[in-house]
Amino acid sequence: MNYNNILTAFSQGITTITVNRPSKLNALNKATIKELHAAFKHADTDKNTKVIIVTGSGEKAFVAGADISEFAHFDSKKGKKLAQKGQELLFDFIENLSTPTIAAINGFALGGGLELAMACHFRVASNNAKMGLPEVSLGVIPGYGGTQRLPQLIGKGRALELIMTAGMIDTNQALSYGLVNHVTAPEDLLPLCEKIAGKIARNSPVAIGAAIKAVNANYKDGTNGFEVEIFEFGNCFDTQDFTEGTTAFLEKRRADFIGK
């Protein structure tokens, strides 16, 4: 597929999606959000893709926020529509993908950029990265899930401090807070993500998708995560991956999973 604002590449079961607007520090505009949706959807439905990595082009930014020029003139009605559509089209969409998604944070991840990273299943950062939600300095709040996902990841008090001060944290703080899983040198960022992705890709895609559903259920109001776990656990028993996995274990060989 041809895109104007992103790049995609596939290798050894990994689809890498790169936000490619370096002159704008990879800021998210409507067109980029639509293209990201299409790229994530395509990768998720591709049987050969076991893991998705998303990153930013250049050395300065993962995604340095939303494109403010697009909504500076909006009223409340348009603002609500912007947030709702963005969450549905991209951020909630990524969070609920059955294909594991890793954010490779290679620089500034601010506002919508941090929200994009938090929508991914986990995050790895280069040691020059900076993260924050500075929206209140513009007279608005995070609108792409930031007020919900940040407290889930680092706790209410830390999240409120970061949001209310409109400040940034470095990777040492992000790691200690649990916002990122790993920190590495910039040149090692994608290799580390690919190494982790390779470990994930050896396992059952069907079981991984079920695990994502069960974990996410714990963060949804009105949903009993334990019941979802029981349901997904039971469903695994009727899959070819379960038969292959248990058979391979008993035969003392490596499982050869069919995939999605």
N, C-alpha and C positions, 0 to 999 in steps of 0.2 A: 504494500500500500504506500501511496505517496503522501507525505505530510509537509507542511510548511514550517511548523514550529517545533517539531520533535524529530528524533532519529530513532530507528529501531534496528537491532541486530540480534541474530540468533546463533548460538554455538553450544553444542554439547548439552542440549536440554535446557539452556538458559536463554530467555529473551531479555535483552537489556533495552530499556526505554530511556532516552536522554532528552530532557527538555533543552531545546536548542534556540535560545534567544539571548545570546551572550551580551549583546549591546544593551539589553534591558535587564541584565542580571537574571535572565530566565524567569522574569515575572510572569505570573499567570494572567492571561486575558481570556475572554470567552472562547476565542478560536483555539487556544492552546488546551483549554479544559475539554473541549469537544474532541480534539485530536487525541488527547490522553485517554479519554473514555474509549474511543475506538481502538486504540492500540492495546489497552489493557483487556478489552473484550476479546479482541482477536487472539491475544496470547493465551487467555484463559480457556478459549475453545479449541486451541491448537493442541492436539494430542501429544505432540512432541515436546511441548513446553512444560517442564517440570517446576521451574521457578522463574519468577519475574524480578528483575532488579531495575529500580528507577533511580536516575541520577541527573545531574545538571551538566551542561557543557561549559568548558572553560575551567579556570582555576579559582575563580572568586566566589561563585555562588552555586548552591544546589538549586534553590528557587528563593529569590530575595523578596517574595511577597506577591500580592495581587497587583494588577495594573491599575493604579489609582485613577488614572485619566479616564478610565471607562465608566467609573461610577461616581465621580466627584460631584456631578450635577443631579444625582438621583434623589427622589423623595422616598418616604417610608414604604410606599406600596412597591416601588421598583426595588428598593433595598431588600425587602422580604422575599420577593421573587428571585432576586439574585442569589441569596443565601440558600433558599429552598432548592432551586434548580441545581446549583453547584454541588450541594450535599448529595442530592439524588444521583446526579450524573457521574460524579467522580469520587468524592470522599467516602460516602457510605458504600458506594459500588466497590471500591478497592477493598475496604475493610471486610466485606462479605464475599470476596472472591474465594473460590475453592483452591486456586493456585497460590502457593506461598509467595508473598511479595516482600522484598527487602528494599529499604530506602538506603542508598549509598550517599550520605550527606557529605558533599565535597567542598563546602564553603558556607556562605550565609544561608540559613534556613529560617526565614522570618515570615510572620503572618501566614498567608496562604501556603507558603513553602513549608513551614513547620507543620501546618495542618495536613499537608500532603504526606509528609514523612510520618506523622502520627497515624494516618489512616492505614499505612502499611503494617504488615504483621510484626515487623521489628525493624530496628535501625542500627546502622553502622556508620561511624563518622570519621573523617580525617581530622587530625589533631589541630588543624587551622580553622575548623568550623565554628560558627557562632549561631546560636539559636534563640529565638524569642518571639513573642506575640506583641508587637508595638502598637496595636490598633487604637488603644485609648488615647495615644498621642495625636491621633487624627480625629478624635471625637466620635469614635465608633468602637464596637467590640468585635472580637473574632466571630466570623459568621460561617465558617466552613467546618464547624465541629470542634474548634479549639477550646471553648469553655467546657466541653464535655470530656474530650479525650485527654487533655493535659492533666486534670485532676485524677483521672483513672490511672495515669502512668506515674505521676510523681507525688500525688497527694494534694488535698484541698488547699492547705496553707501555702505550700510552695507554689502551687499553680496561681493562686490569687496574688501572691507577691509578684510573680513574674508578669502577670497580666496587668496589675495595677501600676507597677513601676514602668511598664513598657520597656523594660531592660532586656539585655541579652546575657546569656550564660555561655561559658566556654565548654569545651568537651570534658574537662575534668569534672565540672559541676554536673553536666548532663549525664556522665557515667555514674557519678555517685548518687544522683537522683533516680537512676533507672530509666532515664529518657532514651538513652542509647545502650546497646548491648556491648559494643566494642568500639575502641578508638585505635586508630593506626595512622601511620605516615601517609600523606596524600598519594604517593606512588604505589602504596600497598592496598589502597582502599578497594578498588575493584577486584584485585586478586583475592583478597580476604573474603569479600562477598561471594565470589565465585567458588571459593573453597567451601564455605558454609553451604552454598547452594548445592554443591556436588554431594555433600553428606545428606542433605534433604532428599535429593533426587534418587538416592538409592532405596528409599522407603516407599511404601504404598501410597500413590496419589489419592486413592479412594479413602484410605484411613486418614490421611492428612487433611483432606477436605472435611471429613466428619469431625475431626478434632478442632478445626477452625470454627465450625458451626457451634460446637459444644462450648468452647471457650468464650466466643462472642455472646452466647446466650446469657452468661453471667452478668453482662453489662446492659441488658435490655429490660426496661421496666415491664413488669407483668409477666415475665418469662422465668420459669423455674429451670435454672441451668442443670440441676441434677437430673431432672426429667428428660431434658434434651440429651444429656450424656447417655442415659439409659437407652433412649430411643436410637441414637446414633451407634452406640456400642452394639446393640442387637442387630441393627441393619448390616453391620460389617460382616456378620456371620453368613449372610447370603451372597457375598461377593466372591468373585474369582480371585481377588487379591488375598482374601483370607485363606482360601483353600491353598493357594500357592505359597503364602507365607508360612503357614503351619506345616505344610508338607516339606518345604525346604528346610525348616528348622529340624524336623524329625529325621530328615535324610542328611543333615549336616552339610548343607550346601547353601549358596547364596540365592536368595529369592529372585526370580525374574518376573517382576510385576507387569501386568498388561498395561496399566495406565488409566488415564481418564476415560 
